Amino acid sequence: MNLADTLAELCRAAVPAFADAAFVHLYVPLPVGDEIGAVPSVLHLHCTEGTPRQGPAVALHPMDVVHPAAEGRLARLLRAGRPAFGNAPGVAAAVAELLGPRAVPPGQRLIIAPLHGRSHVMGSVVLVRGADRPDFTGDDLLVASQLATHTALGIDKAALYEREASVADTLQRTMLPPSLPEPPGIRLASRYLPASRTAQVGGDWYDAIPLPGNRVALVIGDVMGHSMTSAAIMGQLRTSVQTLAGLDLPPDEVLHHLDEQAARLGSEHTATCLYAMYDPVLHRLVMSNAGHLPPVLLRPDGGVEVLEVPPGAPIGVGSGGFETVETHAPPGATLLLYTDGLVESRDSDVLTGVERLCGRLRTAASGAAPVPLETLCDAALGALGTGVRDDDIALLAARFEGLLPETVAYWYMAPRPQTAGQARRLTRRTLGHWGLDSLVETTELMVSEVVANAVRFASRPITLRLLCTDVLRCEVGDDSPIVPRMRHARLSDEGGRGLFLVDQLARRWGATRVSTGKVVWFEQPLPGDQDDG
């Protein structure tokens, strides 16, 4: 299944038992399978073995790159597919294209054998004997034909395997996030390494999903098996997790609905999944586990802790019963989510692998300065980053920074007609305290419009939250599931212009359904960043 190994086996089989030297040229790019396309026109030297022994001077200098003419002697000889002696009529010119103008020794001491795969010409092998050995015979021509046939089939298989491995790797990577979000209060890094010994895609995946209120969902999962079906199931489950996360459900409910979705898919594949939700305002981490490996928390002081998250049944089993645990997430701590390929191998069980992972993390964090997140990912991988891997590895690292209390303002307000005015006053006072006087007028206007809309539908107290991070963000929540939609009001309409104003004045805005109702939010650039939007 390996091209270099196949060519090396040919040379070892032929030299010195059968010939004194062997030269292999292959077309670039190699034709693969039954594909129909332009015939490759360039031959590259891939393998040489041995040197002809003492005899009449023959200059054998194989060409590194050969451009055979489409209807030249070499191209016709390769298409014919039959091995030939070097002194056969018309063959010397073909050999000269590969080995130089004086390449053909006297007598029958050179054989050129085309390498024919199942559907295509792959290249050629040239076998040469020195002057102190007998000439090749007709039986030797049959042996050379057999060597070339077996080698060509091996090359064909290796080329097909290499293409499938490339396609599988590309497919797997396209199903993973092309990039990680950069929400305030958290830094993210990831790694994905495919298995070294398989051309089949795996089902490992990770994700980071921004949620309302500057929270972030951190997800790691692994579909059992290595196949296109595993990859397809992985893609469906990842999409389902993103949809469920958008509903702002608790982690245990996300896994419960994901388990139901897996049952609807009708697949016998099972998957493990860990869903964590980080709140940078409250410095809180909430997690639920469906049969996945426990996360590891690297504390700011360098201590390493394996977090105890009760492992429920894997996704697809259908037993449910997922539990949610909550823990403090101090600023400076780093959470690592990973799949079993990182900690389990043929010579190491899971418990030993987790202990080794913790040891690598302690070593990496032993210095006085905080270790960069990318460096920490490399340390977590260790030798697996460059060695042979039995399984895929997915790794998601999240460093908690949190949001300072003085950058967050939060209020509950009764849904009354006077609430919009109250919201304007609170906004004006808070922005003045933050030194954002230039944003007061536009922010007051947008807050008033969004709060007034919430008052119309809310039956319980509404929430107003202002966050000053890299942008100024405003969030208004109420208990109504009705999500507002922007519409263009007519001149005669008395209302319907609120969201239009928000759309015109804010850099970004949106409305998100949550388990308790909905949140309408908008963002504005801070003074000095106006040109960045």
Helices and strands as residue ranges (DSSP letters): H 3-14, E 21-27, E 43-49, E 65-66, H 73-80, E 84-85, H 91-99, E 110-116, E 121-128, H 138-175, E 186-193, E 202-210, G 212-214, E 216-226, H 228-246, H 251-265, E 271-279, E 284-290, E 296-298, E 304-306, E 324-328, E 334-338, G 340-342, H 350-364, H 373-381, G 382-385, E 393-400, G 405-407, E 408-413, H 419-434, G 437-439, H 440-457, E 462-468, E 471-478, H 498-505, E 508-514, E 517-525, G 530-532
